[in-house]
Amino acid sequence: MKITISAIAALFASSSPLAAAEERSSLGQCFPDDIPRYTYDGSDYNFSRMKYNSVCVDGNGNQYQWGKIEGVWPPIDEPNSGCSSACISGYGRGQARGCTSMKPDKLVGFNYNCDESACYCLYEKNTWSDSDTPCFDSMDTSKHGRGDVFNTQVQRGSTCYSLDVLPTPSPDPPGSSICTYSPD
């Protein structure tokens, strides 16, 4: 067996702390920990990364119906862009094809595939009735997931983001303050 210096250098470089840091950096760019909340129709949509190399599943291990949106490039954590925006309020191609609602009330999260630069908007079973809606580039309506994202299943290249929807807090009325200057 002949081992060259360049082979040893390549082996060392691939296992060096610098190479590991570069991999973590690219993972963080493609699959950020926190997606900025997206406000739509009086609610805050908060997405949280569950696990790298995974897809979202319900409490019974079932995957969700999905609608695929192609061409969503990293970083996906910019305010009012990325999968969170596209899955909730739509995107140009879908709207041009006649999509009028992304059904955000049935959205449970999304899977992001960095290699494909694609968002898979996840919905509960029976949200979409056929696989030919103008809202998505492609769909799979055969999945049976119900309720909130509970866990993940291993799938290389994808990352699961669960969704938590909260009412948008109302601003304090003018002139009101949490501070008080009156004695007890």
VMD Tcl script that builds the backbone (N, CA, C; Angstrom):
set m [mol new atoms 552]
animate dup $m
set s [atomselect $m all]
$s set {name element resname resid chain x y z} {
  {N N MET 1 A 0.854 -1.161 0.000}
  {CA C MET 1 A 0.000 0.000 0.000}
  {C C MET 1 A 0.901 1.225 0.000}
  {N N LYS 2 A 0.638 2.127 -0.907}
  {CA C LYS 2 A 1.448 3.327 -1.040}
  {C C LYS 2 A 0.655 4.523 -0.512}
  {N N ILE 3 A 1.201 5.188 0.476}
  {CA C ILE 3 A 0.566 6.364 1.049}
  {C C ILE 3 A 1.423 7.574 0.721}
  {N N THR 4 A 0.782 8.543 0.096}
  {CA C THR 4 A 1.515 9.752 -0.284}
  {C C THR 4 A 1.281 10.850 0.747}
  {N N ILE 5 A 2.137 11.820 0.712}
  {CA C ILE 5 A 1.990 12.955 1.627}
  {C C ILE 5 A 0.702 13.701 1.356}
  {N N SER 6 A 0.322 13.839 0.084}
  {CA C SER 6 A -0.920 14.550 -0.224}
  {C C SER 6 A -2.135 13.790 0.315}
  {N N ALA 7 A -2.102 12.458 0.325}
  {CA C ALA 7 A -3.211 11.675 0.873}
  {C C ALA 7 A -3.308 11.880 2.375}
  {N N ILE 8 A -2.161 11.921 3.050}
  {CA C ILE 8 A -2.162 12.159 4.494}
  {C C ILE 8 A -2.672 13.566 4.787}
  {N N ALA 9 A -2.235 14.546 4.003}
  {CA C ALA 9 A -2.677 15.928 4.193}
  {C C ALA 9 A -4.187 16.043 3.975}
  {N N ALA 10 A -4.711 15.365 2.971}
  {CA C ALA 10 A -6.153 15.412 2.703}
  {C C ALA 10 A -6.933 14.778 3.852}
  {N N LEU 11 A -6.413 13.646 4.370}
  {CA C LEU 11 A -7.065 12.998 5.498}
  {C C LEU 11 A -7.056 13.912 6.714}
  {N N PHE 12 A -5.908 14.537 6.998}
  {CA C PHE 12 A -5.807 15.441 8.136}
  {C C PHE 12 A -6.729 16.643 7.967}
  {N N ALA 13 A -6.791 17.209 6.774}
  {CA C ALA 13 A -7.628 18.395 6.534}
  {C C ALA 13 A -9.095 18.081 6.725}
  {N N SER 14 A -9.518 16.881 6.311}
  {CA C SER 14 A -10.938 16.551 6.430}
  {C C SER 14 A -11.350 16.292 7.865}
  {N N SER 15 A -10.397 16.004 8.747}
  {CA C SER 15 A -10.755 15.749 10.129}
  {C C SER 15 A -10.276 16.857 11.060}
  {N N SER 16 A -9.822 17.947 10.515}
  {CA C SER 16 A -9.294 19.027 11.338}
  {C C SER 16 A -10.422 19.826 11.966}
  {N N PRO 17 A -10.116 20.562 13.045}
  {CA C PRO 17 A -11.133 21.426 13.659}
  {C C PRO 17 A -11.680 22.462 12.679}
  {N N LEU 18 A -10.835 22.943 11.765}
  {CA C LEU 18 A -11.291 23.925 10.779}
  {C C LEU 18 A -12.340 23.316 9.866}
  {N N ALA 19 A -12.113 22.094 9.393}
  {CA C ALA 19 A -13.097 21.437 8.525}
  {C C ALA 19 A -14.405 21.211 9.277}
  {N N ALA 20 A -14.320 20.821 10.549}
  {CA C ALA 20 A -15.534 20.614 11.343}
  {C C ALA 20 A -16.284 21.929 11.541}
  {N N ALA 21 A -15.558 23.011 11.783}
  {CA C ALA 21 A -16.194 24.324 11.952}
  {C C ALA 21 A -16.863 24.770 10.662}
  {N N GLU 22 A -16.218 24.523 9.512}
  {CA C GLU 22 A -16.816 24.882 8.223}
  {C C GLU 22 A -18.095 24.093 7.987}
  {N N GLU 23 A -18.095 22.802 8.363}
  {CA C GLU 23 A -19.303 21.989 8.190}
  {C C GLU 23 A -20.428 22.508 9.074}
  {N N ARG 24 A -20.116 22.847 10.348}
  {CA C ARG 24 A -21.145 23.397 11.240}
  {C C ARG 24 A -21.683 24.714 10.695}
  {N N SER 25 A -20.782 25.539 10.126}
  {CA C SER 25 A -21.202 26.829 9.577}
  {C C SER 25 A -22.152 26.627 8.406}
  {N N SER 26 A -21.837 25.689 7.502}
  {CA C SER 26 A -22.719 25.460 6.358}
  {C C SER 26 A -24.036 24.829 6.815}
  {N N LEU 27 A -23.997 23.970 7.843}
  {CA C LEU 27 A -25.235 23.419 8.388}
  {C C LEU 27 A -26.090 24.536 8.964}
  {N N GLY 28 A -25.452 25.457 9.701}
  {CA C GLY 28 A -26.181 26.570 10.292}
  {C C GLY 28 A -26.772 27.495 9.251}
  {N N GLN 29 A -26.071 27.658 8.117}
  {CA C GLN 29 A -26.607 28.510 7.057}
  {C C GLN 29 A -27.780 27.825 6.369}
  {N N CYS 30 A -27.648 26.540 6.111}
  {CA C CYS 30 A -28.707 25.832 5.402}
  {C C CYS 30 A -29.864 25.473 6.323}
  {N N PHE 31 A -29.552 25.129 7.563}
  {CA C PHE 31 A -30.572 24.709 8.523}
  {C C PHE 31 A -30.436 25.514 9.810}
  {N N PRO 32 A -30.855 26.779 9.830}
  {CA C PRO 32 A -30.692 27.603 11.030}
  {C C PRO 32 A -31.525 27.082 12.205}
  {N N ASP 33 A -31.035 27.371 13.420}
  {CA C ASP 33 A -31.754 26.956 14.631}
  {C C ASP 33 A -33.092 27.666 14.749}
  {N N ASP 34 A -33.073 28.967 14.558}
  {CA C ASP 34 A -34.276 29.763 14.760}
  {C C ASP 34 A -34.682 30.465 13.482}
  {N N ILE 35 A -35.926 30.306 13.119}
  {CA C ILE 35 A -36.512 31.004 11.977}
  {C C ILE 35 A -37.263 32.195 12.564}
  {N N PRO 36 A -37.046 33.408 12.045}
  {CA C PRO 36 A -37.804 34.534 12.601}
  {C C PRO 36 A -39.307 34.280 12.517}
  {N N ARG 37 A -40.007 34.716 13.547}
  {CA C ARG 37 A -41.460 34.516 13.526}
  {C C ARG 37 A -42.042 35.297 12.354}
  {N N TYR 38 A -43.125 34.776 11.855}
  {CA C TYR 38 A -43.797 35.382 10.723}
  {C C TYR 38 A -45.202 35.747 11.171}
  {N N THR 39 A -45.559 37.004 11.059}
  {CA C THR 39 A -46.877 37.464 11.480}
  {C C THR 39 A -47.809 37.503 10.286}
  {N N TYR 40 A -48.974 36.864 10.451}
  {CA C TYR 40 A -49.941 36.773 9.364}
  {C C TYR 40 A -51.338 36.694 9.964}
  {N N ASP 41 A -52.232 37.520 9.506}
  {CA C ASP 41 A -53.639 37.496 9.922}
  {C C ASP 41 A -53.826 37.483 11.447}
  {N N GLY 42 A -53.053 38.302 12.143}
  {CA C GLY 42 A -53.221 38.430 13.591}
  {C C GLY 42 A -52.591 37.340 14.426}
  {N N SER 43 A -51.742 36.500 13.837}
  {CA C SER 43 A -51.065 35.444 14.591}
  {C C SER 43 A -49.579 35.457 14.277}
  {N N ASP 44 A -48.791 35.047 15.273}
  {CA C ASP 44 A -47.355 34.873 15.086}
  {C C ASP 44 A -47.076 33.389 14.849}
  {N N TYR 45 A -46.434 33.091 13.740}
  {CA C TYR 45 A -46.056 31.729 13.379}
  {C C TYR 45 A -44.590 31.551 13.734}
  {N N ASN 46 A -44.306 30.694 14.718}
  {CA C ASN 46 A -42.947 30.461 15.190}
  {C C ASN 46 A -42.496 29.060 14.791}
  {N N PHE 47 A -41.398 28.989 14.038}
  {CA C PHE 47 A -40.859 27.704 13.596}
  {C C PHE 47 A -39.595 27.393 14.387}
  {N N SER 48 A -39.428 26.133 14.777}
  {CA C SER 48 A -38.251 25.696 15.516}
  {C C SER 48 A -37.670 24.449 14.867}
  {N N ARG 49 A -36.340 24.451 14.701}
  {CA C ARG 49 A -35.681 23.277 14.137}
  {C C ARG 49 A -35.739 22.141 15.147}
  {N N MET 50 A -36.213 20.975 14.672}
  {CA C MET 50 A -36.293 19.799 15.531}
  {C C MET 50 A -34.985 19.014 15.503}
  {N N LYS 51 A -34.530 18.637 14.282}
  {CA C LYS 51 A -33.359 17.780 14.183}
  {C C LYS 51 A -32.831 17.784 12.748}
  {N N TYR 52 A -31.487 17.797 12.601}
  {CA C TYR 52 A -30.872 17.671 11.283}
  {C C TYR 52 A -31.159 16.286 10.709}
  {N N ASN 53 A -31.129 16.182 9.379}
  {CA C ASN 53 A -31.301 14.899 8.680}
  {C C ASN 53 A -32.544 14.163 9.168}
  {N N SER 54 A -33.670 14.866 9.108}
  {CA C SER 54 A -34.912 14.274 9.588}
  {C C SER 54 A -36.101 14.884 8.859}
  {N N VAL 55 A -37.227 14.194 8.960}
  {CA C VAL 55 A -38.510 14.732 8.519}
  {C C VAL 55 A -39.456 14.683 9.708}
  {N N CYS 56 A -40.424 15.577 9.717}
  {CA C CYS 56 A -41.379 15.692 10.822}
  {C C CYS 56 A -42.406 14.555 10.774}
  {N N VAL 57 A -42.787 14.060 11.954}
  {CA C VAL 57 A -43.838 13.046 12.064}
  {C C VAL 57 A -44.752 13.377 13.249}
  {N N ASP 58 A -45.950 12.796 13.237}
  {CA C ASP 58 A -46.902 12.998 14.333}
  {C C ASP 58 A -46.620 12.007 15.465}
  {N N GLY 59 A -47.484 11.978 16.469}
  {CA C GLY 59 A -47.301 11.107 17.621}
  {C C GLY 59 A -47.352 9.624 17.317}
  {N N ASN 60 A -47.894 9.249 16.151}
  {CA C ASN 60 A -47.942 7.843 15.743}
  {C C ASN 60 A -46.855 7.483 14.742}
  {N N GLY 61 A -45.944 8.423 14.479}
  {CA C GLY 61 A -44.862 8.170 13.527}
  {C C GLY 61 A -45.249 8.375 12.071}
  {N N ASN 62 A -46.418 8.984 11.828}
  {CA C ASN 62 A -46.879 9.225 10.455}
  {C C ASN 62 A -46.327 10.543 9.922}
  {N N GLN 63 A -45.890 10.524 8.670}
  {CA C GLN 63 A -45.488 11.757 8.011}
  {C C GLN 63 A -46.739 12.519 7.578}
  {N N TYR 64 A -46.559 13.788 7.236}
  {CA C TYR 64 A -47.669 14.667 6.877}
  {C C TYR 64 A -47.785 14.830 5.365}
  {N N GLN 65 A -48.989 15.194 4.903}
  {CA C GLN 65 A -49.153 15.631 3.512}
  {C C GLN 65 A -48.188 16.783 3.291}
  {N N TRP 66 A -47.638 16.868 2.095}
  {CA C TRP 66 A -46.756 18.000 1.835}
  {C C TRP 66 A -46.993 18.604 0.466}
  {N N GLY 67 A -46.685 19.892 0.395}
  {CA C GLY 67 A -46.645 20.626 -0.855}
  {C C GLY 67 A -45.233 21.171 -1.007}
  {N N LYS 68 A -44.612 20.893 -2.135}
  {CA C LYS 68 A -43.211 21.264 -2.358}
  {C C LYS 68 A -43.109 22.599 -3.088}
  {N N ILE 69 A -42.238 23.465 -2.564}
  {CA C ILE 69 A -41.927 24.742 -3.208}
  {C C ILE 69 A -40.448 24.708 -3.545}
  {N N GLU 70 A -40.144 24.717 -4.829}
  {CA C GLU 70 A -38.756 24.633 -5.282}
  {C C GLU 70 A -38.126 26.017 -5.389}
  {N N GLY 71 A -36.792 26.041 -5.283}
  {CA C GLY 71 A -36.049 27.283 -5.499}
  {C C GLY 71 A -35.995 28.208 -4.301}
  {N N VAL 72 A -36.026 27.657 -3.099}
  {CA C VAL 72 A -35.879 28.463 -1.887}
  {C C VAL 72 A -34.452 28.258 -1.390}
  {N N TRP 73 A -33.600 29.252 -1.641}
  {CA C TRP 73 A -32.162 29.139 -1.384}
  {C C TRP 73 A -31.821 29.613 0.026}
  {N N PRO 74 A -30.793 29.012 0.635}
  {CA C PRO 74 A -30.329 29.504 1.937}
  {C C PRO 74 A -29.770 30.920 1.797}
  {N N PRO 75 A -29.782 31.712 2.841}
  {CA C PRO 75 A -30.302 31.364 4.155}
  {C C PRO 75 A -31.823 31.471 4.177}
  {N N ILE 76 A -32.453 30.554 4.909}
  {CA C ILE 76 A -33.921 30.542 4.979}
  {C C ILE 76 A -34.422 31.256 6.222}
  {N N ASP 77 A -33.526 31.918 6.952}
  {CA C ASP 77 A -33.925 32.575 8.191}
  {C C ASP 77 A -33.969 34.099 8.086}
  {N N GLU 78 A -34.109 34.604 6.869}
  {CA C GLU 78 A -34.268 36.040 6.684}
  {C C GLU 78 A -35.713 36.428 7.000}
  {N N PRO 79 A -35.918 37.577 7.656}
  {CA C PRO 79 A -37.298 37.985 7.955}
  {C C PRO 79 A -38.146 38.095 6.678}
  {N N ASN 80 A -39.372 37.607 6.756}
  {CA C ASN 80 A -40.352 37.684 5.655}
  {C C ASN 80 A -39.876 37.010 4.373}
  {N N SER 81 A -39.110 35.944 4.505}
  {CA C SER 81 A -38.690 35.193 3.321}
  {C C SER 81 A -38.501 33.735 3.718}
  {N N GLY 82 A -38.076 32.941 2.783}
  {CA C GLY 82 A -37.831 31.538 3.067}
  {C C GLY 82 A -39.104 30.721 3.185}
  {N N CYS 83 A -38.952 29.543 3.765}
  {CA C CYS 83 A -40.069 28.604 3.869}
  {C C CYS 83 A -41.201 29.145 4.728}
  {N N SER 84 A -40.876 29.843 5.801}
  {CA C SER 84 A -41.942 30.326 6.692}
  {C C SER 84 A -42.899 31.235 5.933}
  {N N SER 85 A -42.376 32.159 5.177}
  {CA C SER 85 A -43.216 33.076 4.405}
  {C C SER 85 A -43.968 32.341 3.296}
  {N N ALA 86 A -43.251 31.515 2.548}
  {CA C ALA 86 A -43.863 30.823 1.405}
  {C C ALA 86 A -44.964 29.861 1.834}
  {N N CYS 87 A -44.752 29.121 2.923}
  {CA C CYS 87 A -45.743 28.143 3.370}
  {C C CYS 87 A -46.979 28.793 3.985}
  {N N ILE 88 A -46.838 30.018 4.480}
  {CA C ILE 88 A -47.968 30.673 5.141}
  {C C ILE 88 A -48.749 31.573 4.187}
  {N N SER 89 A -48.054 32.470 3.516}
  {CA C SER 89 A -48.788 33.453 2.712}
  {C C SER 89 A -48.601 33.284 1.209}
  {N N GLY 90 A -47.847 32.289 0.781}
  {CA C GLY 90 A -47.705 32.025 -0.647}
  {C C GLY 90 A -46.433 32.587 -1.241}
  {N N TYR 91 A -46.281 32.382 -2.529}
  {CA C TYR 91 A -45.090 32.818 -3.254}
  {C C TYR 91 A -45.491 33.087 -4.697}
  {N N GLY 92 A -44.638 33.761 -5.423}
  {CA C GLY 92 A -44.950 34.250 -6.765}
  {C C GLY 92 A -45.480 33.234 -7.752}
  {N N ARG 93 A -44.796 32.095 -7.934}
  {CA C ARG 93 A -45.232 31.100 -8.928}
  {C C ARG 93 A -46.606 30.541 -8.585}
  {N N GLY 94 A -46.826 30.235 -7.316}
  {CA C GLY 94 A -48.125 29.693 -6.907}
  {C C GLY 94 A -49.240 30.693 -7.133}
  {N N GLN 95 A -48.984 31.946 -6.781}
  {CA C GLN 95 A -49.995 32.983 -6.981}
  {C C GLN 95 A -50.253 33.215 -8.462}
  {N N ALA 96 A -49.216 33.153 -9.278}
  {CA C ALA 96 A -49.382 33.324 -10.727}
  {C C ALA 96 A -50.207 32.190 -11.331}
  {N N ARG 97 A -50.147 30.996 -10.727}
  {CA C ARG 97 A -50.930 29.855 -11.215}
  {C C ARG 97 A -52.349 29.853 -10.669}
  {N N GLY 98 A -52.672 30.800 -9.778}
  {CA C GLY 98 A -54.040 30.891 -9.273}
  {C C GLY 98 A -54.244 30.422 -7.848}
  {N N CYS 99 A -53.189 30.223 -7.094}
  {CA C CYS 99 A -53.335 29.819 -5.698}
  {C C CYS 99 A -53.910 30.990 -4.897}
  {N N THR 100 A -54.988 30.731 -4.178}
  {CA C THR 100 A -55.623 31.796 -3.397}
  {C C THR 100 A -55.452 31.608 -1.895}
  {N N SER 101 A -55.082 30.415 -1.430}
  {CA C SER 101 A -54.858 30.191 0.000}
  {C C SER 101 A -53.882 29.044 0.208}
  {N N MET 102 A -52.897 29.289 1.080}
  {CA C MET 102 A -51.941 28.246 1.454}
  {C C MET 102 A -52.452 27.427 2.646}
  {N N LYS 103 A -53.666 27.733 3.132}
  {CA C LYS 103 A -54.295 27.043 4.264}
  {C C LYS 103 A -53.391 27.050 5.509}
  {N N PRO 104 A -52.961 28.241 5.950}
  {CA C PRO 104 A -52.040 28.300 7.096}
  {C C PRO 104 A -52.627 27.747 8.390}
  {N N ASP 105 A -53.956 27.693 8.511}
  {CA C ASP 105 A -54.571 27.148 9.719}
  {C C ASP 105 A -54.379 25.631 9.839}
  {N N LYS 106 A -53.994 24.972 8.748}
  {CA C LYS 106 A -53.754 23.521 8.760}
  {C C LYS 106 A -52.264 23.172 8.683}
  {N N LEU 107 A -51.410 24.184 8.594}
  {CA C LEU 107 A -49.960 23.981 8.509}
  {C C LEU 107 A -49.430 23.512 9.859}
  {N N VAL 108 A -48.554 22.503 9.867}
  {CA C VAL 108 A -47.964 22.008 11.117}
  {C C VAL 108 A -46.456 22.229 11.174}
  {N N GLY 109 A -45.852 22.613 10.052}
  {CA C GLY 109 A -44.408 22.837 10.002}
  {C C GLY 109 A -43.920 22.710 8.580}
  {N N PHE 110 A -42.611 22.560 8.437}
  {CA C PHE 110 A -42.043 22.289 7.120}
  {C C PHE 110 A -40.762 21.497 7.261}
  {N N ASN 111 A -40.447 20.750 6.206}
  {CA C ASN 111 A -39.144 20.107 6.059}
  {C C ASN 111 A -38.402 20.917 5.012}
  {N N TYR 112 A -37.129 21.220 5.272}
  {CA C TYR 112 A -36.323 21.927 4.281}
  {C C TYR 112 A -35.237 20.993 3.794}
  {N N ASN 113 A -35.131 20.859 2.466}
  {CA C ASN 113 A -34.090 20.047 1.864}
  {C C ASN 113 A -33.100 20.994 1.203}
  {N N CYS 114 A -31.921 21.107 1.784}
  {CA C CYS 114 A -30.918 22.064 1.310}
  {C C CYS 114 A -30.368 21.661 -0.065}
  {N N ASP 115 A -30.151 20.366 -0.289}
  {CA C ASP 115 A -29.621 19.908 -1.580}
  {C C ASP 115 A -30.570 20.242 -2.726}
  {N N GLU 116 A -31.868 20.151 -2.467}
  {CA C GLU 116 A -32.878 20.461 -3.483}
  {C C GLU 116 A -33.267 21.936 -3.485}
  {N N SER 117 A -32.859 22.679 -2.448}
  {CA C SER 117 A -33.321 24.065 -2.239}
  {C C SER 117 A -34.843 24.113 -2.304}
  {N N ALA 118 A -35.455 23.250 -1.493}
  {CA C ALA 118 A -36.918 23.109 -1.546}
  {C C ALA 118 A -37.522 23.053 -0.154}
  {N N CYS 119 A -38.663 23.712 -0.019}
  {CA C CYS 119 A -39.480 23.646 1.196}
  {C C CYS 119 A -40.576 22.625 0.962}
  {N N TYR 120 A -40.811 21.811 1.950}
  {CA C TYR 120 A -41.935 20.886 1.942}
  {C C TYR 120 A -42.883 21.363 3.037}
  {N N CYS 121 A -43.909 22.125 2.663}
  {CA C CYS 121 A -44.894 22.639 3.622}
  {C C CYS 121 A -45.740 21.460 4.083}
  {N N LEU 122 A -45.860 21.274 5.392}
  {CA C LEU 122 A -46.499 20.083 5.958}
  {C C LEU 122 A -47.892 20.392 6.492}
  {N N TYR 123 A -48.835 19.523 6.145}
  {CA C TYR 123 A -50.235 19.712 6.505}
  {C C TYR 123 A -50.813 18.435 7.089}
  {N N GLU 124 A -51.857 18.606 7.895}
  {CA C GLU 124 A -52.571 17.454 8.437}
  {C C GLU 124 A -53.282 16.694 7.322}
  {N N LYS 125 A -53.539 15.412 7.599}
  {CA C LYS 125 A -54.265 14.545 6.664}
  {C C LYS 125 A -55.561 15.216 6.218}
  {N N ASN 126 A -55.892 15.064 4.961}
  {CA C ASN 126 A -57.117 15.567 4.331}
  {C C ASN 126 A -57.191 17.089 4.203}
  {N N THR 127 A -56.080 17.781 4.364}
  {CA C THR 127 A -56.088 19.228 4.144}
  {C C THR 127 A -56.235 19.514 2.658}
  {N N TRP 128 A -55.491 18.802 1.851}
  {CA C TRP 128 A -55.554 18.953 0.389}
  {C C TRP 128 A -56.181 17.681 -0.164}
  {N N SER 129 A -57.128 17.844 -1.077}
  {CA C SER 129 A -57.859 16.673 -1.562}
  {C C SER 129 A -57.277 16.057 -2.822}
  {N N ASP 130 A -56.526 16.813 -3.597}
  {CA C ASP 130 A -55.915 16.194 -4.778}
  {C C ASP 130 A -54.482 16.678 -4.901}
  {N N SER 131 A -53.737 16.010 -5.735}
  {CA C SER 131 A -52.313 16.327 -5.855}
  {C C SER 131 A -52.039 17.299 -7.000}
  {N N ASP 132 A -53.038 18.042 -7.425}
  {CA C ASP 132 A -52.856 18.979 -8.530}
  {C C ASP 132 A -53.390 20.355 -8.155}
  {N N THR 133 A -52.806 20.968 -7.137}
  {CA C THR 133 A -53.206 22.311 -6.739}
  {C C THR 133 A -52.217 23.312 -7.326}
  {N N PRO 134 A -52.663 24.496 -7.655}
  {CA C PRO 134 A -51.753 25.493 -8.208}
  {C C PRO 134 A -50.812 26.092 -7.160}
  {N N CYS 135 A -51.016 25.768 -5.892}
  {CA C CYS 135 A -50.213 26.378 -4.830}
  {C C CYS 135 A -48.792 25.832 -4.748}
  {N N PHE 136 A -48.548 24.631 -5.272}
  {CA C PHE 136 A -47.238 23.998 -5.095}
  {C C PHE 136 A -46.670 23.507 -6.412}
  {N N ASP 137 A -45.344 23.299 -6.415}
  {CA C ASP 137 A -44.685 22.734 -7.584}
  {C C ASP 137 A -44.975 21.237 -7.703}
  {N N SER 138 A -45.133 20.556 -6.579}
  {CA C SER 138 A -45.574 19.157 -6.551}
  {C C SER 138 A -46.137 18.879 -5.158}
  {N N MET 139 A -46.862 17.744 -5.022}
  {CA C MET 139 A -47.526 17.411 -3.761}
  {C C MET 139 A -47.524 15.914 -3.516}
  {N N ASP 140 A -47.716 15.551 -2.238}
  {CA C ASP 140 A -47.995 14.174 -1.859}
  {C C ASP 140 A -49.116 14.226 -0.829}
  {N N THR 141 A -50.306 13.800 -1.233}
  {CA C THR 141 A -51.470 13.833 -0.342}
  {C C THR 141 A -51.767 12.463 0.276}
  {N N SER 142 A -50.854 11.512 0.111}
  {CA C SER 142 A -51.101 10.159 0.615}
  {C C SER 142 A -50.687 9.963 2.070}
  {N N LYS 143 A -50.079 10.943 2.685}
  {CA C LYS 143 A -49.587 10.805 4.067}
  {C C LYS 143 A -50.731 10.990 5.064}
  {N N HIS 144 A -50.563 10.439 6.281}
  {CA C HIS 144 A -51.655 10.385 7.254}
  {C C HIS 144 A -51.378 11.122 8.560}
  {N N GLY 145 A -50.374 12.004 8.613}
  {CA C GLY 145 A -50.048 12.727 9.837}
  {C C GLY 145 A -51.204 13.578 10.329}
  {N N ARG 146 A -51.383 13.616 11.663}
  {CA C ARG 146 A -52.448 14.412 12.289}
  {C C ARG 146 A -51.870 15.141 13.499}
  {N N GLY 147 A -52.383 16.335 13.755}
  {CA C GLY 147 A -51.972 17.085 14.940}
  {C C GLY 147 A -50.603 17.716 14.778}
  {N N ASP 148 A -50.072 18.174 15.905}
  {CA C ASP 148 A -48.778 18.861 15.906}
  {C C ASP 148 A -47.634 17.897 15.629}
  {N N VAL 149 A -46.519 18.466 15.173}
  {CA C VAL 149 A -45.299 17.687 14.994}
  {C C VAL 149 A -44.882 17.182 16.369}
  {N N PHE 150 A -44.632 15.884 16.469}
  {CA C PHE 150 A -44.302 15.267 17.750}
  {C C PHE 150 A -42.864 14.771 17.783}
  {N N ASN 151 A -42.367 14.306 16.631}
  {CA C ASN 151 A -41.046 13.689 16.588}
  {C C ASN 151 A -40.500 13.801 15.174}
  {N N THR 152 A -39.406 13.087 14.916}
  {CA C THR 152 A -38.800 13.077 13.587}
  {C C THR 152 A -38.432 11.649 13.197}
  {N N GLN 153 A -38.255 11.453 11.875}
  {CA C GLN 153 A -37.698 10.213 11.345}
  {C C GLN 153 A -36.464 10.592 10.547}
  {N N VAL 154 A -35.489 9.717 10.535}
  {CA C VAL 154 A -34.238 9.983 9.832}
  {C C VAL 154 A -34.481 10.082 8.335}
  {N N GLN 155 A -33.999 11.150 7.744}
  {CA C GLN 155 A -33.971 11.300 6.287}
  {C C GLN 155 A -32.832 12.246 5.949}
  {N N ARG 156 A -31.809 11.716 5.372}
  {CA C ARG 156 A -30.607 12.482 5.049}
  {C C ARG 156 A -30.931 13.650 4.114}
  {N N GLY 157 A -30.402 14.826 4.440}
  {CA C GLY 157 A -30.542 15.993 3.579}
  {C C GLY 157 A -31.702 16.908 3.928}
  {N N SER 158 A -32.640 16.444 4.748}
  {CA C SER 158 A -33.781 17.268 5.148}
  {C C SER 158 A -33.675 17.621 6.622}
  {N N THR 159 A -34.348 18.687 6.998}
  {CA C THR 159 A -34.435 19.068 8.401}
  {C C THR 159 A -35.859 19.486 8.707}
  {N N CYS 160 A -36.361 19.003 9.848}
  {CA C CYS 160 A -37.734 19.243 10.287}
  {C C CYS 160 A -37.819 20.519 11.117}
  {N N TYR 161 A -38.783 21.353 10.776}
  {CA C TYR 161 A -39.108 22.550 11.562}
  {C C TYR 161 A -40.564 22.451 11.999}
  {N N SER 162 A -40.802 22.436 13.299}
  {CA C SER 162 A -42.174 22.391 13.821}
  {C C SER 162 A -42.719 23.811 13.935}
  {N N LEU 163 A -44.034 23.916 14.035}
  {CA C LEU 163 A -44.713 25.207 14.066}
  {C C LEU 163 A -45.494 25.385 15.359}
  {N N ASP 164 A -45.391 26.581 15.924}
  {CA C ASP 164 A -46.189 26.975 17.071}
  {C C ASP 164 A -46.855 28.299 16.704}
  {N N VAL 165 A -48.180 28.361 16.755}
  {CA C VAL 165 A -48.919 29.572 16.380}
  {C C VAL 165 A -49.451 30.240 17.644}
  {N N LEU 166 A -49.160 31.523 17.774}
  {CA C LEU 166 A -49.604 32.305 18.926}
  {C C LEU 166 A -50.311 33.557 18.445}
  {N N PRO 167 A -51.328 34.024 19.181}
  {CA C PRO 167 A -51.944 35.293 18.791}
  {C C PRO 167 A -50.927 36.424 18.938}
  {N N THR 168 A -50.935 37.361 18.000}
  {CA C THR 168 A -50.030 38.498 18.077}
  {C C THR 168 A -50.455 39.365 19.258}
  {N N PRO 169 A -49.505 39.704 20.158}
  {CA C PRO 169 A -49.888 40.546 21.290}
  {C C PRO 169 A -50.326 41.924 20.812}
  {N N SER 170 A -51.339 42.455 21.466}
  {CA C SER 170 A -51.810 43.784 21.082}
  {C C SER 170 A -50.929 44.824 21.765}
  {N N PRO 171 A -50.683 45.937 21.089}
  {CA C PRO 171 A -49.836 46.974 21.689}
  {C C PRO 171 A -50.573 47.656 22.849}
  {N N ASP 172 A -49.780 48.206 23.787}
  {CA C ASP 172 A -50.378 48.968 24.891}
  {C C ASP 172 A -51.060 50.197 24.331}
  {N N PRO 173 A -52.215 50.567 24.897}
  {CA C PRO 173 A -52.877 51.785 24.427}
  {C C PRO 173 A -51.991 53.001 24.712}
  {N N PRO 174 A -52.104 54.040 23.882}
  {CA C PRO 174 A -51.289 55.228 24.098}
  {C C PRO 174 A -51.530 55.798 25.497}
  {N N GLY 175 A -50.436 56.194 26.138}
  {CA C GLY 175 A -50.526 56.796 27.458}
  {C C GLY 175 A -50.489 55.792 28.589}
  {N N SER 176 A -50.550 54.494 28.281}
  {CA C SER 176 A -50.486 53.511 29.355}
  {C C SER 176 A -49.044 53.076 29.540}
  {N N SER 177 A -48.740 52.634 30.729}
  {CA C SER 177 A -47.384 52.214 31.030}
  {C C SER 177 A -47.438 51.163 32.118}
  {N N ILE 178 A -46.450 50.286 32.131}
  {CA C ILE 178 A -46.378 49.314 33.219}
  {C C ILE 178 A -45.774 49.958 34.456}
  {N N CYS 179 A -45.160 51.119 34.277}
  {CA C CYS 179 A -44.564 51.829 35.408}
  {C C CYS 179 A -45.638 52.631 36.137}
  {N N THR 180 A -45.532 52.674 37.445}
  {CA C THR 180 A -46.446 53.495 38.233}
  {C C THR 180 A -45.632 54.389 39.146}
  {N N TYR 181 A -46.125 55.544 39.374}
  {CA C TYR 181 A -45.430 56.513 40.212}
  {C C TYR 181 A -46.220 56.814 41.468}
  {N N SER 182 A -47.321 56.124 41.688}
  {CA C SER 182 A -48.117 56.388 42.887}
  {C C SER 182 A -47.638 55.502 44.022}
  {N N PRO 183 A -47.654 56.031 45.244}
  {CA C PRO 183 A -47.204 55.229 46.388}
  {C C PRO 183 A -48.200 54.119 46.701}
  {N N ASP 184 A -47.716 53.096 47.394}
  {CA C ASP 184 A -48.591 51.984 47.832}
  {C C ASP 184 A -49.564 52.440 48.873}
}
mol reanalyze $m
mol bondsrecalc $m
mol representation Tube
mol addrep $m
